[in-house]
């Protein structure tokens, strides 16, 4: 079913790196979500009134909020697909995140409303009316939500969309909510005990938790996230794969919406290379990054020493000493300036975020002292930096 929808409603669907194709995926997924959720709202709303069930009614309005979310997502996706202009040179992609943030507030509002209704129902419970056809419809609803979960997860992975991934998670959560509603009806049928208000309480809490999760996931890219390790590795390997590039560091990625990124990186080149040739290589990498990675990449060229054995030996000593003191730290932009009675070792040191100012100063002093013990002429001149890559998760 998913592939049939994609082939019939997404033009050029195989080229997911294109913004226009991503927009088409988002529009199609939103329309499917609107149709399914409106149908579920209508069915459950009627059931809730017939059964006098607050949990079924809460579940129905949760589906209506999902339909409203899909409408807002549809509008957001269409607006996010607008091309760049004079006022917005990086496009309008972040509108997609803003629309998702609005959706999160709608979800929270629905959850809070039915939290109040559930508390009232616990204090003054209404008589439930169990009907087998109603339970059957709720089971169908669970099946629809599970399909929406698979549908959005598959498309989200295909176009690397956090919004669709969040929609998929919301769909599977809705399936659990509906299953809880069915349980309350079956429990009443078997025991005559009305736990509908308590189930509604759980439903409302789950809905609000989902809203908080959507808000959290949406605020991260709006505030500014660290570079994911896999993206850091991909871009670094891409840059370092070109001839004449010895290494790279200081990669920073700015997210302007799904599929719209601007990045900067420092690329190390031999200090004895022809600067015009190195500059030509840098220009080619920037062009290829735009075409092959879909990233507007700006590269700063750092010449590094590759011949002077004294400089290379001092760098190896400094790197090894730093690893012994703090394995999570790193250095780059190393150079050495010779004096009459001293050798200035000048470099940038990247330290973990757990270090405060006092810790940074202590680490610098420890490294300076350790290097002086190896050679009294060594004088370290250190510039502290922070990394821009997120921590790697344990495998």
C-alpha positions as CSV (number, residue, x, y, z in Angstrom):
1,X,0.0,0.0,0.0
2,X,2.8,2.4,0.9
3,X,4.7,1.8,-2.3
4,X,1.5,2.2,-4.3
5,X,0.8,5.6,-2.7
6,X,4.4,6.7,-3.3
7,X,4.5,5.7,-6.9
8,X,1.1,7.4,-7.7
9,X,1.4,10.6,-5.7
10,X,5.2,11.4,-5.5
11,X,6.7,12.5,-8.7
12,X,10.4,11.5,-9.2
13,X,10.1,9.6,-5.8
14,X,13.5,7.9,-6.1
15,X,15.4,11.2,-5.8
16,X,14.8,11.9,-2.1
17,X,17.7,14.3,-1.9
18,X,15.7,16.9,-3.8
19,X,13.7,19.4,-1.7
20,X,10.8,19.2,-4.1
21,X,10.6,15.4,-3.7
22,X,10.8,15.7,0.1
23,X,8.0,18.2,0.0
24,X,5.8,15.8,-2.1
25,X,6.5,13.0,0.4
26,X,5.4,15.3,3.3
27,X,2.2,16.4,1.5
28,X,1.2,12.8,0.6
29,X,1.9,11.6,4.2
30,X,-0.1,14.5,5.6
31,X,-3.1,13.8,3.4
32,X,-3.1,10.1,4.4
33,X,-2.9,11.1,8.0
34,X,-5.8,13.6,7.7
35,X,-8.0,11.0,6.0
36,X,-7.4,8.2,8.4
37,X,-7.6,10.3,11.6
38,X,-10.8,12.1,10.5
39,X,-12.4,8.8,9.8
40,X,-11.3,7.4,13.2
41,X,-12.5,10.5,15.0
42,X,-16.0,10.2,13.5
43,X,-16.3,6.5,14.3
44,X,-15.0,6.8,17.9
45,X,-16.9,10.0,18.6
46,X,-20.2,8.3,17.8
47,X,-19.1,5.3,19.9
48,X,-18.1,7.4,22.8
49,X,-21.6,9.0,22.9
50,X,-23.4,5.7,22.5
51,X,-21.3,4.0,25.2
52,X,-21.1,7.0,27.5
53,X,-17.3,6.4,27.7
54,X,-15.0,9.2,28.5
55,X,-11.9,7.2,27.5
56,X,-13.4,6.4,24.0
57,X,-14.4,10.1,23.6
58,X,-10.9,11.1,24.7
59,X,-9.4,8.7,22.2
60,X,-11.7,10.2,19.5
61,X,-10.6,13.7,20.1
62,X,-7.0,12.5,20.2
63,X,-7.5,11.3,16.7
64,X,-9.0,14.7,15.8
65,X,-6.0,16.4,17.2
66,X,-3.9,14.1,15.0
67,X,-5.9,15.2,12.0
68,X,-5.4,18.8,13.0
69,X,-1.7,18.1,13.4
70,X,-1.6,16.6,9.9
71,X,-3.3,19.8,8.5
72,X,-0.7,22.0,10.2
73,X,2.1,19.7,9.0
74,X,0.7,19.9,5.5
75,X,0.7,23.7,5.6
76,X,4.1,23.7,7.2
77,X,5.6,21.4,4.6
78,X,4.2,23.4,1.7
79,X,5.5,26.7,3.2
80,X,8.9,25.0,4.0
81,X,9.2,24.0,0.4
82,X,9.2,27.6,-0.8
83,X,12.5,28.5,-2.5
84,X,15.1,30.8,-1.0
85,X,14.6,34.5,-1.5
86,X,16.4,37.8,-0.6
87,X,15.2,37.8,3.0
88,X,15.7,34.0,3.5
89,X,18.8,33.0,1.6
90,X,18.8,29.5,3.1
91,X,15.1,28.9,2.3
92,X,12.1,28.4,4.5
93,X,12.8,24.8,5.8
94,X,12.6,25.7,9.5
95,X,8.9,26.4,9.1
96,X,8.4,22.6,9.2
97,X,9.8,22.6,12.7
98,X,7.7,25.6,13.7
99,X,4.6,23.8,12.5
100,X,5.5,20.7,14.5
101,X,6.0,22.9,17.6
102,X,2.4,24.2,17.1
103,X,1.2,20.6,16.8
104,X,2.8,19.8,20.1
105,X,0.9,22.6,21.8
106,X,-2.4,21.3,20.3
107,X,-1.6,17.8,21.6
108,X,-0.9,19.1,25.1
109,X,-4.1,21.1,25.1
110,X,-6.2,18.0,24.2
111,X,-4.4,15.9,26.8
112,X,-5.0,18.5,29.5
113,X,-8.7,18.9,28.6
114,X,-9.3,15.1,28.9
115,X,-7.2,15.0,32.1
116,X,-9.9,17.2,33.7
117,X,-12.7,15.1,32.2
118,X,-11.1,11.9,33.5
119,X,-10.8,13.3,37.0
120,X,-14.4,14.3,36.9
121,X,-15.4,10.9,35.7
122,X,-13.4,9.2,38.5
123,X,-15.3,11.3,41.1
124,X,-18.7,10.8,39.4
125,X,-18.5,7.8,37.1
126,X,-21.1,7.3,34.4
127,X,-22.6,3.9,33.5
128,X,-20.9,2.2,30.6
129,X,-22.7,0.5,27.8
130,X,-20.7,-2.4,26.2
131,X,-21.5,-3.3,22.6
132,X,-19.5,-5.9,20.6
133,X,-19.6,-4.0,17.3
134,X,-18.1,-1.0,19.1
135,X,-15.2,-3.1,20.4
136,X,-14.7,-4.4,16.8
137,X,-14.4,-0.9,15.5
138,X,-11.9,0.0,18.1
139,X,-9.8,-3.0,17.1
140,X,-10.0,-1.8,13.5
141,X,-8.7,1.6,14.8
142,X,-5.7,-0.1,16.4
143,X,-4.9,-1.8,13.1
144,X,-5.1,1.6,11.2
145,X,-2.8,3.2,13.7
146,X,-0.3,0.4,13.5
147,X,-0.4,0.8,9.7
148,X,0.2,4.6,10.0
149,X,3.1,3.8,12.3
150,X,4.7,1.5,9.7
151,X,3.8,4.0,6.9
152,X,5.4,7.0,8.5
153,X,8.4,5.2,9.8
154,X,9.2,3.8,6.4
155,X,8.9,7.1,4.7
156,X,10.7,8.9,7.5
157,X,13.7,6.7,7.1
158,X,13.6,7.0,3.3
159,X,13.8,10.9,3.4
160,X,15.6,11.2,6.8
161,X,12.7,13.1,8.3
162,X,12.5,13.7,12.1
163,X,8.9,14.9,11.7
164,X,7.7,11.7,10.1
165,X,9.7,9.7,12.7
166,X,7.8,11.6,15.4
167,X,4.5,11.0,13.6
168,X,5.3,7.3,13.5
169,X,6.0,7.2,17.2
170,X,2.8,9.1,17.9
171,X,0.8,6.6,15.8
172,X,2.1,3.6,17.7
173,X,1.3,5.5,21.0
174,X,-2.2,6.0,19.7
175,X,-2.5,2.3,19.1
176,X,-1.6,1.6,22.7
177,X,-4.1,4.3,23.9
178,X,-6.9,2.7,21.9
179,X,-5.9,-0.8,23.2
180,X,-6.2,0.6,26.8
181,X,-9.7,1.9,25.9
182,X,-10.7,-1.5,24.7
183,X,-9.4,-3.1,27.8
184,X,-11.5,-0.8,30.0
185,X,-14.7,-1.9,28.1
186,X,-13.8,-5.6,28.3
187,X,-12.9,-5.2,32.0
188,X,-16.3,-3.6,32.6
189,X,-18.0,-6.4,30.6
190,X,-16.3,-9.1,32.6
191,X,-16.4,-7.6,36.1
192,X,-19.0,-4.8,36.1
193,X,-16.3,-2.5,37.5
194,X,-16.0,0.9,35.8
195,X,-12.3,1.8,35.4
196,X,-13.1,4.1,32.5
197,X,-12.0,7.3,34.3
198,X,-8.7,5.8,35.4
199,X,-8.0,4.6,31.8
200,X,-8.9,8.0,30.6
201,X,-6.5,9.4,33.1
202,X,-3.8,7.2,31.6
203,X,-4.8,8.2,28.1
204,X,-4.6,11.9,28.8
205,X,-1.2,11.5,30.5
206,X,0.1,9.6,27.5
207,X,-1.2,12.2,25.1
208,X,0.5,15.0,27.1
209,X,3.7,13.0,27.2
210,X,3.6,12.6,23.4
211,X,3.1,16.4,23.1
212,X,6.1,17.1,25.3
213,X,8.1,14.6,23.2
214,X,7.2,16.4,20.0
215,X,8.0,19.8,21.4
216,X,11.4,18.5,22.7
217,X,12.3,17.0,19.4
218,X,11.3,20.1,17.5
219,X,13.0,22.6,19.7
220,X,16.4,20.8,19.4
221,X,17.0,21.8,15.7
222,X,15.5,25.2,16.3
223,X,17.9,25.9,19.2
224,X,20.8,24.3,17.4
225,X,22.0,20.7,17.8
226,X,25.5,19.2,17.9
227,X,26.5,17.4,14.7
228,X,25.4,13.7,14.9
229,X,28.5,11.5,14.9
230,X,27.5,9.7,11.7
231,X,27.0,12.9,9.8
232,X,30.3,14.2,11.2
233,X,32.1,11.1,9.9
234,X,30.3,11.2,6.5
235,X,31.3,14.9,5.9
236,X,34.8,14.4,7.2
237,X,35.5,11.4,5.1
238,X,34.1,13.1,2.1
239,X,36.4,16.1,2.5
240,X,39.5,14.0,3.4
241,X,38.9,11.7,0.4
242,X,40.2,14.4,-2.0
243,X,43.9,14.5,-3.0
244,X,46.0,17.0,-1.2
245,X,43.7,17.0,2.0
246,X,45.6,15.7,5.0
247,X,42.9,15.9,7.6
248,X,40.0,18.1,8.8
249,X,38.5,19.5,12.0
250,X,36.1,22.1,13.4
251,X,33.1,20.9,11.5
252,X,30.0,22.9,12.2
253,X,26.6,22.2,10.7
254,X,23.7,24.6,10.7
255,X,20.3,23.1,10.1
256,X,17.9,25.3,8.1
257,X,15.2,22.6,7.8
258,X,15.2,18.9,6.7
259,X,17.5,18.5,3.7
260,X,18.8,22.1,4.1
261,X,22.1,22.4,5.8
262,X,25.0,24.9,5.7
263,X,28.4,23.7,7.1
264,X,31.9,24.9,7.6
265,X,35.0,22.9,8.1
266,X,38.8,23.4,8.4
267,X,40.7,21.3,5.8
268,X,44.4,20.6,6.4
269,X,46.8,20.9,3.4
270,X,50.6,20.6,3.1
271,X,52.3,23.9,3.8
272,X,54.6,23.3,0.8
273,X,51.8,22.7,-1.7
274,X,50.9,25.2,-4.4
275,X,48.3,27.4,-2.8
276,X,46.5,27.9,-6.1
277,X,46.2,24.2,-6.7
278,X,45.0,23.6,-3.1
279,X,42.5,26.4,-3.5
280,X,41.2,24.7,-6.6
281,X,40.8,21.4,-4.8
282,X,38.9,23.3,-2.0
283,X,36.5,24.8,-4.5
284,X,35.9,21.4,-6.1
285,X,35.0,19.9,-2.7
286,X,32.6,22.7,-2.0
287,X,30.9,22.2,-5.4
288,X,30.7,18.4,-5.0
289,X,29.4,18.7,-1.5
290,X,26.5,20.8,-2.7
291,X,25.7,18.3,-5.5
292,X,26.4,15.0,-3.8
293,X,25.6,15.7,-0.1
294,X,23.1,18.5,-0.5
295,X,25.2,20.7,1.9
296,X,26.3,24.2,1.3
297,X,29.9,23.7,2.6
298,X,32.4,26.5,3.3
299,X,36.0,25.3,3.8
300,X,38.8,27.1,5.6
301,X,42.2,25.9,4.4
302,X,44.8,25.2,7.1
303,X,48.4,24.7,5.9
304,X,50.3,22.2,8.1
305,X,53.9,21.2,8.4
306,X,54.8,17.8,6.8
307,X,58.6,18.0,6.4
308,X,60.3,19.5,9.4
309,X,61.0,16.5,11.7
310,X,61.4,18.7,14.8
311,X,57.9,20.1,14.4
312,X,56.5,16.6,13.6
313,X,58.2,15.1,16.6
314,X,57.0,17.9,18.9
315,X,53.4,17.3,17.7
316,X,53.6,13.6,18.2
317,X,54.9,14.2,21.7
318,X,52.2,16.7,22.5
319,X,49.4,14.5,21.2
320,X,50.7,11.4,23.1
321,X,51.0,13.5,26.3
322,X,47.5,14.9,25.9
323,X,46.1,11.4,25.4
324,X,47.7,10.2,28.6
325,X,46.2,13.1,30.6
326,X,42.8,13.4,28.9
327,X,41.9,10.7,26.3
328,X,38.7,12.7,25.3
329,X,40.6,15.8,24.3
330,X,42.3,16.5,21.0
331,X,44.5,19.1,19.4
332,X,44.8,20.7,15.9
333,X,46.4,23.7,14.1
334,X,49.8,22.8,15.6
335,X,52.8,24.9,14.7
336,X,56.1,25.6,16.3
337,X,58.0,28.9,16.5
338,X,61.7,28.7,17.3
339,X,63.3,31.1,19.8
340,X,66.8,31.4,21.1
341,X,66.2,29.5,24.3
342,X,62.6,28.3,23.8
343,X,60.3,26.6,21.4
344,X,56.7,27.9,21.4
345,X,54.2,25.1,20.7
346,X,51.1,26.8,19.4
347,X,47.9,24.8,19.0
348,X,44.2,24.6,19.6
349,X,42.9,22.1,22.2
350,X,39.4,20.7,22.0
351,X,38.1,19.7,25.5
352,X,34.9,17.9,26.5
353,X,31.9,19.9,27.6
354,X,32.1,18.4,31.1
355,X,35.1,20.8,31.8
356,X,34.4,24.1,33.5
357,X,36.8,27.0,33.5
358,X,38.7,25.8,36.4
359,X,39.0,22.3,34.8
360,X,40.2,23.8,31.5
361,X,42.9,25.8,33.3
362,X,44.1,22.8,35.2
363,X,44.2,20.7,32.1
364,X,46.3,23.3,30.3
365,X,48.7,23.6,33.2
366,X,49.1,19.8,33.5
367,X,49.8,19.6,29.8
368,X,52.3,22.5,29.9
369,X,54.1,21.0,32.9
370,X,54.3,17.5,31.2
371,X,55.7,19.0,28.1
372,X,58.3,21.0,30.0
373,X,59.5,17.8,31.7
374,X,60.1,16.3,28.2
375,X,62.0,19.3,27.0
376,X,62.6,22.5,29.2
377,X,62.5,24.6,26.0
378,X,58.9,23.6,25.2
379,X,56.4,26.4,26.0
380,X,52.8,25.6,25.1
381,X,50.5,28.4,23.9
382,X,47.0,26.8,24.0
383,X,43.7,28.0,22.7
384,X,40.8,26.2,24.2
385,X,37.9,25.1,22.0
386,X,34.7,23.0,22.3
387,X,33.7,20.3,20.0
388,X,30.5,20.5,17.8
389,X,29.9,16.8,17.5
390,X,27.4,15.0,19.7
391,X,28.6,12.2,22.0
392,X,28.6,8.8,20.4
393,X,26.2,6.3,21.8
394,X,27.6,3.0,23.0
395,X,27.1,0.2,20.5
